[in-house]
Every structure is written in structure tokens, then in C-alpha cells.
Amino acid sequence: MYTEQQLQALRDALANGVRRVRFENREIEYRSIEELKAAIAAAEADVAKASGKPAIRQVRIWTEKGF
């Protein structure tokens, strides 16, 4: 279960291009930026679930005219 502070630490790490994140008394190094982004998505879902808000999902539709 992630907290709001942990989510913010993950976002700060992504914004700075850093793969290593420190939470209270432990440090985690992610193997890639994609793995860090996945952790942010999981943290956002946990925080939304804990606060009672549904997770925001986006659907993008792309069409192109032509045959």
C-alpha cells in the first residue's frame, strides 16, 4: 500500500530522471524508467483506492480515413 508521500517521491524521481527513490528508512532502485512509471501507476491506484476515488482511466481512439 502506497502513501501520498511515497507517490510524490516517485513522481519527483521521474521528473528528475532518477531511478533511485528513498522512502522513510529504505531505498529502492528501479531497473528502468518504464518500471518506475509502472510503480507510479500502481501507487496512484493504491492512493485512489484508499481515498475512495475510482482510478482514472483514459481511452484514446485513433481513426484514419482511407482504405
N, C-alpha and C positions, 0 to 999 in steps of 0.2 A: 504494500500500500504506500503510495507516494503522498507527500505533503506538498502544500503550495510552495514552500521554501525550496524543496528539492526540485520541483518543476522549474522554478525560476533559475536555480543553479544550472540546470540542464540547458535552458534557453540561453543563459549568459555564455555558457561554454560554446554552444553552437554559433552564437553571434561573434565570438572571438576566435573561432576556428580551432578551439582546443578540444582534444578528445578525453582529457582527464578532468574528472569532476570530484569535488570534495563535499561530502555530506557529513555534518557534525563530526563524528570521530572516525570516518572511513573514507577511503579514496577509491574511485573506480575509473579505470581507463578503458574506453571503448575502442574496438578494433578499427572502426571506420566512422565516417560522418553519417553514413546510412544507418549504422547501428545506433548512433546517438539520436538520430531522428526517430527511429523506432521506439527508443526509450522515452522520448518526449511524447510521442503519440500515446504510449501506454500510461505515462504519468498524467497526461491530460484526461484520459478516460477515467483513471482512478479518482482524480480530483473532482471531475464532474459527477461521478457516481456517488462519491462521499457527500457532495453538496446537494444531491437530489436533482441536479440538472441532467438532461439527456446529453449524450455526446453529440457534437456537431459533425454531421457528415455532409460531404459535398458530392454532387453528381455532375459531371461535365459531359455534355453531349457535343459531338463534333459531326457535322454533316458536310458533304461536299457535293455540289451539283455536277453531274457528269456520269458518263457510262463507261 
